[in-house]
Amino acid sequence: MNEINILEDLKLQYYHTKLEKVKRIKKICEHLLVVKSLEAANDLKKEMHKIAGNAGSYGFDTLSKIARDMEILLEKQIRLNDISLFNKEFLNQFLYHFCYQSIHF
């Protein structure tokens, strides 16, 4: 199998895990809304970091950018010790864009 086929297979495998990723991010966002803790915000930041890197590596640039932008925002707010921005309206809006890109990439 040549390198191009291997990369295409990896991209396809990543693509097929999209629903799993969406469910995991939704669960973390719901947890953040309930506990409103820096620890929960940091959990979301870690997941965004992973998705930003992986999606970018496989050429899913828009999804990577959404995840990276959220990671940067979370990092800033955690550093400021203020996660009040991450309310229900904000997280629902984020989830909408994240889910849309996850389904359409």
Sequence and secondary structure as in RCSB ss.txt:
>XXXX:A:sequence
MNEINILEDLKLQYYHTKLEKVKRIKKICEHLLVVKSLEAANDLKKEMHKIAGNAGSYGFDTLSKIARDMEILLE
KQIRLNDISLFNKEFLNQFLYHFCYQSIHF
>XXXX:A:secstr
  HHHHHHHHHHHHHHTHHHHHHHHHHHHHHHHHH  HHHHHHHHHHHHHHHHHHHHTT HHHHHHHHHHHHHHH
HHHHTT  TT  HHHHHHHHHHHHHHHHH 
